Amino acid sequence: MAGELSISGLTGANFDGGAMVDQLMQIRAIPLQRLQQEKALVQAKLSSLSNLSGAISSFLGIFENLSVEDLFRSKKGTASDDKVLSVSVAENAPSIEFSVTVNKLAQAEIRVSNGGFTDLSGTFGSSGTLTITYDTGSGTETFNIDYSAGQTLEDLVNSINSAQERVRASVYFDGTNYRLMLSEADVSASSVETDTAGGVYAISVSGLPSELGSGMDTLQGSQNAEIVIGSGSPVTSPSNEFADVISGITISVKDTGTSTVTVSDDYSKVSDFLSSFVKNFNSIVETVGSLTAGENAIFPGDGTIRGVSIGITDRLEPLIDLGLIDYDGDTGKISLQNDKLTQLLESDPDKVKEMVEKLKTSYSVFLESQKDVFKSFENSFNDRIENIDARIESLSQRLLQEEAILRREFARLEAFIAQAQELRERFRQFIVSLSEMTGGDNR
C-alpha cells in the first residue's frame, strides 16, 4: 500500500539510521505535499479568475468616460488635389464644399552684403556695432551686435545667431567672395512684403563692417501666401497656413493651383468604438469557454462564470435590431457588419447614436457588477492561499522538529547496535579462544 514503510537491517553490520529517517520523513511529508498541491490548484484558479476579471475590466473600460456625443461630433476634411493644399478641421467646422485657388506661396526674405572676403580667414580691420532691424508688419525689433578687429566673418555670423532668433545669419559664397547672408528664421513672423523699389524690407541693417560693403542686396523678397475661396476676395497669410478662414477649417497651401475642399461628418470614432466592443465581447466569451468547458476546464460548468457570457450576450439586442452584427451560435462570438454600419451612419446616424447610448447604459451597469463579483472571488482565493501557506509553514516546522528528534534517536540506536556488534564479536572471539584452550571437542 502507498505510504507503507518497509525497514530491513535493524540488526547486523549494515544498519543505516539516516536512510530509515529519510523513509519515515517521506511518509510524514505526504500531508505537506497534499497542501502544496491544493495551493497550486487554488493559485491556478486565482490566475484564471484574474484573466477573466481583466477581460471584464477591459470591456468596461471602453464605456467609462465615453461621451456618445463626441463619437458623432467629429469632422473630416479632404482636398481634391493634395499637391496644392491640405486641410484639417475642428469639431465646430461646418459640413461644406468649396474651391480654393492658391495664387502665391509664402516665402522668406533673404539678403546678402554687397561686399565680402575673398578668403574665410580674412578678418575685420576695425571694431564696431552692426544693427539689424526686423519689421514684423505691426512694429519693428532692433538688435545690436558688436564685432571687433581681428574677428572673421564666421565669428560675426555666430554672434548674430546667438543674439536673437528673428534672423538667421550664414556665410554666402558667390563664387568669388564670402558674404554675410541674413534670412527670416520664421516666415510667419512678418507680414511685410519686400518692395525693393520702395525700399521696404523685412530685414534692414546698418553699421556693416567696411569689408562687407556699404549695404545689402536682396536675393529673395519676402512674400505672403494668397488664396481665393470660391469667387471671393484674395486672402493673405504671412505663412502657408490659413487658420479659421472658415470657422474650424485650417488650410495649408503647398503649391499654386486650384483644389476643392470638402468637409463632412467623420464617423471613424463610432466604427473604432464598435470594433473595440466586438473585440472585448469575444475576448470574454473565449475566456469563459476555456474556464468552463472542455477537458482542461478549471471551473467545469460553473454557473457564475458562464453567467458573464450569458449576460453580455443577452444585451446585444440593440445591435441585432439594426443588423449590425452576426452571431456565431457555435462559438458565441460576434462580428461587426462594417458595410451595414457605413450605410446606416450615412442614412440615419441618429439611430446608431441611440443604439450606442443603449449599449453604454446596459453594459456599464452589468460589467461593473461583474467586476465587483469577481473581485470578491479573487479576494477569497487570496485568503485561501494565505491560509494554506500558514498551514504549510506550521507543518514544515513540525516536520523539521520531528526529523531532528528521529535523527537523534536513530543515532543512539545505531550506536547501541554498533556496541552490540562489538560485544558479539568479542564473545565469539572468547568462545574461539576457549575452544582452542580446551582442545576443541575433546574433553
C-alpha positions in Angstrom: 0.0 0.0 0.0 1.1 3.6 -0.7 2.6 5.2 2.4 3.8 1.9 3.9 7.2 1.8 5.5 9.4 -1.2 4.9 12.6 -1.3 7.1 15.2 -4.0 6.9 18.5 -4.3 8.5 17.6 -3.3 12.0 20.3 -5.7 13.1 23.6 -6.5 11.5 26.5 -4.6 10.4 24.6 -2.7 7.6 22.2 -0.8 9.8 21.7 2.7 8.3 19.7 5.0 10.6 19.9 8.0 8.2 18.2 6.1 5.4 15.5 5.0 7.8 14.8 8.5 8.9 14.6 9.6 5.3 11.9 7.0 4.6 10.0 7.9 7.7 10.1 11.6 6.8 8.8 10.9 3.2 5.7 9.4 4.7 5.3 12.1 7.3 5.6 14.7 4.4 2.6 13.4 2.5 0.2 15.8 4.2 2.6 18.7 3.3 2.7 17.5 -0.4 -1.1 17.5 -0.4 -1.2 21.0 0.9 1.2 22.2 -1.8 -0.9 20.5 -4.4 -4.0 22.2 -3.0 -2.2 25.6 -3.1 -1.2 25.0 -6.7 -4.8 24.3 -7.7 -6.1 27.4 -5.9 -3.4 29.5 -7.5 -4.3 28.2 -10.9 -8.0 29.1 -10.2 -7.0 32.5 -9.0 -4.9 33.1 -12.1 -7.8 32.1 -14.3 -10.2 34.4 -12.4 -7.7 37.2 -12.8 -7.7 36.7 -16.5 -11.5 36.9 -16.6 -11.5 39.9 -14.3 -9.0 41.6 -16.6 -11.2 40.9 -19.7 -14.2 42.3 -17.8 -12.3 45.4 -16.8 -11.1 45.9 -20.4 -14.6 45.7 -21.7 -15.9 48.1 -19.0 -13.1 50.5 -19.9 -14.5 51.3 -23.3 -17.7 52.6 -21.7 -16.0 54.5 -18.8 -15.7 58.2 -19.7 -17.3 57.5 -23.0 -19.0 60.6 -24.5 -21.5 59.4 -27.1 -21.8 63.0 -28.3 -18.1 63.1 -29.0 -18.3 60.0 -31.2 -20.7 61.7 -33.5 -19.2 65.2 -33.4 -16.0 64.7 -35.4 -15.5 66.1 -38.8 -13.1 65.3 -41.6 -11.7 67.5 -44.4 -10.4 66.3 -47.8 -8.8 68.1 -50.7 -9.3 67.1 -54.3 -5.7 67.9 -55.1 -3.5 67.3 -52.1 -0.4 68.5 -54.0 -1.9 72.0 -53.9 -3.2 72.0 -50.4 -4.2 70.0 -47.3 -6.9 70.7 -44.9 -7.6 70.0 -41.2 -10.8 70.6 -39.4 -12.2 71.0 -35.9 -15.5 69.7 -34.5 -17.1 73.1 -35.0 -16.4 73.2 -38.7 -19.5 73.2 -40.9 -20.2 70.5 -43.4 -19.4 72.3 -46.6 -17.7 72.1 -50.0 -15.8 74.9 -51.7 -13.0 75.6 -54.2 -9.6 77.2 -53.2 -7.3 78.8 -55.7 -3.7 79.3 -54.4 -2.2 82.3 -56.1 1.0 82.7 -54.1 3.0 80.8 -51.5 4.7 82.5 -48.6 8.5 82.9 -48.8 11.1 84.3 -46.6 13.2 87.4 -47.3 16.9 86.7 -48.0 19.5 89.5 -48.1 23.3 89.5 -48.5 26.0 92.0 -48.0 27.2 93.6 -51.2 30.8 93.1 -50.1 32.8 90.3 -48.6 36.1 88.5 -48.1 38.0 86.5 -50.8 39.1 84.2 -48.1 37.2 82.9 -45.0 40.3 83.5 -42.9 40.0 87.3 -43.6 39.5 89.5 -40.5 37.8 92.8 -39.8 40.2 95.7 -39.6 38.2 97.7 -37.0 35.6 97.3 -34.3 32.0 98.4 -34.4 28.3 97.6 -33.9 26.1 96.0 -36.5 22.4 97.0 -36.1 19.7 94.6 -37.5 16.1 95.8 -37.7 13.3 93.3 -38.2 9.9 94.6 -39.3 7.0 92.3 -38.3 4.4 94.4 -40.1 3.0 95.6 -36.8 6.2 97.0 -35.4 10.0 96.7 -35.6 12.5 94.9 -33.4 16.2 96.1 -33.3 19.3 94.0 -32.4 22.8 95.4 -31.9 25.7 93.0 -32.5 29.2 94.1 -31.6 32.2 93.0 -33.6 35.9 93.5 -33.1 39.0 93.9 -35.2 40.6 90.6 -35.8 37.3 88.7 -35.9 36.2 86.7 -39.0 33.0 86.6 -40.9 32.1 83.3 -39.3 32.6 84.9 -35.8 30.1 87.6 -36.8 27.6 85.0 -38.0 27.8 83.2 -34.7 27.4 86.4 -32.8 24.3 87.3 -34.8 22.6 83.9 -34.3 23.3 83.8 -30.5 22.0 87.4 -30.0 18.5 86.9 -31.4 16.0 84.5 -33.0 14.3 86.6 -35.7 17.1 86.4 -38.3 19.3 83.6 -39.3 22.9 84.5 -40.3 25.1 82.4 -42.5 28.0 82.7 -45.0 27.1 83.1 -48.7 29.8 82.4 -51.3 29.0 84.0 -54.7 31.9 82.2 -56.5 34.3 85.0 -55.7 33.6 86.5 -52.3 32.3 85.2 -48.9 29.4 87.5 -47.9 27.1 87.8 -45.0 23.6 86.4 -45.6 20.6 87.2 -43.5 17.2 85.4 -43.8 14.0 85.3 -41.9 14.0 82.5 -39.3 10.2 82.2 -39.3 8.4 83.3 -42.4 5.1 83.7 -40.4 6.7 86.3 -38.0 6.4 89.1 -40.5 3.6 90.2 -42.8 5.9 92.7 -44.7 6.4 92.0 -48.4 9.6 93.1 -49.9 9.4 96.2 -52.2 12.9 96.9 -53.5 11.8 100.0 -55.4 10.0 101.4 -52.4 12.8 100.5 -50.0 10.5 98.2 -48.0 12.3 95.2 -46.3 11.6 92.8 -43.5 15.3 92.8 -42.7 17.4 96.1 -42.6 20.9 96.6 -41.5 23.3 99.4 -40.6 26.8 99.6 -39.3 28.2 96.9 -41.6 32.0 96.3 -41.3 33.6 98.1 -44.2 34.9 94.7 -45.5 31.3 93.6 -46.1 30.4 96.6 -48.3 28.0 99.5 -47.9 24.7 97.7 -47.8 22.6 94.6 -48.5 21.4 93.1 -51.8 18.1 91.1 -52.0 18.4 87.5 -53.1 14.7 86.7 -52.4 11.9 89.0 -51.4 9.5 88.2 -48.6 6.0 87.3 -49.8 2.7 86.4 -48.2 0.7 83.5 -49.3 -2.5 84.3 -51.1 -5.7 82.3 -51.7 -9.1 82.9 -53.1 -12.1 80.9 -51.8 -14.7 80.5 -54.5 -15.1 83.8 -56.3 -14.4 85.9 -53.2 -11.6 88.4 -52.5 -8.0 87.3 -52.0 -7.0 86.3 -48.5 -3.4 86.6 -47.4 -1.2 84.9 -44.7 2.4 85.5 -43.8 2.8 81.7 -43.7 1.5 79.0 -45.9 -1.2 78.2 -43.3 -4.7 79.8 -43.3 -6.4 79.2 -39.9 -10.1 79.7 -39.4 -10.7 81.4 -42.8 -13.9 79.5 -42.3 -14.6 78.6 -38.7 -12.9 75.4 -37.7 -11.1 74.9 -41.0 -7.3 75.3 -41.5 -5.9 75.2 -45.0 -2.2 74.6 -45.6 -1.1 75.5 -49.1 1.7 73.6 -50.9 1.7 74.8 -54.5 -0.2 77.2 -56.8 -3.3 75.9 -58.4 -6.9 75.0 -57.5 -8.3 72.3 -55.3 -11.8 71.5 -53.9 -12.1 71.3 -50.1 -14.9 69.0 -48.7 -15.8 69.0 -45.0 -18.1 66.2 -43.8 -19.1 64.3 -40.7 -16.4 61.8 -39.6 -17.8 58.6 -38.0 -14.5 56.8 -37.7 -14.7 57.1 -33.9 -18.0 55.3 -34.0 -16.5 52.5 -36.1 -13.5 52.2 -33.8 -15.7 52.0 -30.7 -17.9 49.2 -32.1 -14.8 47.3 -33.3 -13.4 47.6 -29.8 -16.8 46.4 -28.5 -16.7 43.3 -30.6 -13.1 42.5 -29.7 -13.8 42.8 -26.0 -17.0 40.9 -26.2 -15.3 38.0 -28.0 -12.5 38.0 -25.5 -14.8 37.4 -22.6 -16.7 34.7 -24.5 -13.5 32.9 -25.3 -12.2 33.2 -21.7 -15.4 31.9 -20.2 -15.4 29.0 -22.6 -11.9 28.0 -21.7 -12.7 28.1 -18.0 -15.9 26.2 -18.0 -15.9 23.8 -21.0 -13.6 21.1 -22.3 -11.2 18.6 -20.7 -8.9 21.2 -19.3 -11.6 23.4 -17.8 -10.7 24.5 -14.4 -14.2 25.6 -13.5 -16.3 23.0 -15.4 -19.9 24.1 -15.8 -19.6 26.9 -13.2 -22.8 28.9 -13.4 -21.4 32.2 -12.1 -18.6 32.3 -14.7 -20.9 31.2 -17.5 -23.3 33.9 -16.4 -20.9 36.6 -17.5 -21.0 35.3 -21.1 -24.8 34.9 -20.9 -25.2 38.4 -19.5 -23.2 40.2 -22.3 -25.0 38.1 -25.0 -28.4 39.0 -23.6 -27.6 42.7 -24.0 -26.8 42.5 -27.8 -30.4 43.4 -28.8 -29.7 47.0 -29.9 -27.0 45.8 -32.3 -29.1 42.9 -33.5 -32.2 45.1 -34.2 -30.1 47.2 -36.6 -28.5 44.2 -38.2 -25.0 45.4 -37.3 -23.6 42.1 -36.1 -23.5 38.4 -37.0 -23.8 36.0 -34.1 -22.0 32.6 -34.3 -24.1 30.1 -32.4 -21.3 27.6 -32.2 -18.7 29.8 -30.6 -20.9 32.5 -29.1 -18.8 35.2 -30.8 -19.9 38.1 -32.9 -18.6 40.0 -35.9 -19.4 43.6 -37.0 -21.1 44.3 -40.3 -19.0 47.2 -41.4 -20.8 47.8 -44.7 -24.1 47.9 -43.0 -22.7 50.3 -40.3 -21.4 52.7 -43.0 -24.7 52.7 -44.8 -26.7 53.4 -41.6 -24.3 56.2 -40.5 -24.8 57.9 -43.8 -28.6 57.5 -43.9 -29.6 57.7 -40.3 -26.8 58.4 -37.8 -29.3 59.2 -35.0 -30.3 55.5 -35.0 -26.7 54.5 -34.5 -26.3 57.1 -31.8 -29.3 55.9 -29.9 -28.0 52.3 -30.2 -24.6 53.3 -28.7 -26.3 55.1 -25.8 -28.3 51.9 -25.0 -25.2 49.8 -25.1 -23.4 52.2 -22.8 -26.2 52.2 -20.2 -26.8 48.4 -20.3 -23.2 47.1 -20.4 -21.8 49.7 -17.9 -24.1 48.6 -15.2 -23.7 44.8 -15.8 -20.0 44.8 -16.2 -19.5 47.0 -13.1 -21.5 44.5 -11.1 -19.5 41.5 -12.5 -16.2 43.3 -11.8 -17.2 43.6 -8.1 -18.3 39.9 -8.0 -15.1 38.6 -9.4 -13.0 40.9 -7.3 -14.6 39.3 -4.2 -13.8 35.9 -5.6 -10.2 36.9 -6.1 -10.0 38.1 -2.5 -11.5 34.8 -1.3 -8.9 32.8 -3.2 -6.1 35.0 -1.9 -7.4 34.4 1.6 -7.3 30.6 0.9 -3.8 30.8 -0.3 -2.7 32.7 2.8 -4.4 30.1 5.0 -2.7 27.2 3.1 0.6 29.0 3.4 0.2 29.3 7.1 -0.6 25.6 7.4 2.3 24.7 5.2 4.6 26.7 7.4 3.3 25.2 10.6 3.6 21.6 9.3 7.0 22.3 7.8 8.3 23.5 11.2 6.8 20.4 13.0 8.3 18.1 10.5 11.7 19.7 11.0 11.4 19.2 14.7 10.3 15.5 14.3 13.2 14.9 11.9 15.7 16.3 14.4 14.3 14.0 17.1 14.3 10.9 14.9 17.8 11.5 13.8 19.0 11.8 17.4 17.1 8.6 18.4 18.3 6.6 15.4 21.8 7.8 16.0 21.6 6.4 19.6 20.2 3.1 18.2 22.9 3.0 15.6 25.5 3.4 18.4 23.8 0.8 20.5 23.8 -1.7 17.7 27.4 -1.0 17.0 28.2 -1.7 20.6 26.2 -4.9 20.5 28.0 -6.0 17.4 31.3 -5.3 19.1 30.3 -7.4 22.2 29.1 -10.1 19.9 32.4 -10.2 18.2 34.3 -10.2 21.5 32.1 -13.1 22.7 32.7 -15.0 19.5 36.5 -14.5 19.9 36.2 -15.6 23.5 34.5 -18.8 22.5 37.0 -19.5 19.9 39.9 -18.9 22.3 38.2 -21.1 25.0 37.7 -23.8 22.4 41.3 -23.7 21.4 42.4 -23.8 25.1 40.3 -26.8 25.8 41.2 -28.7 22.7 38.0 -28.1 20.9 35.5 -31.0 21.4 38.0 -33.2 23.3 37.2 -33.2 27.0 
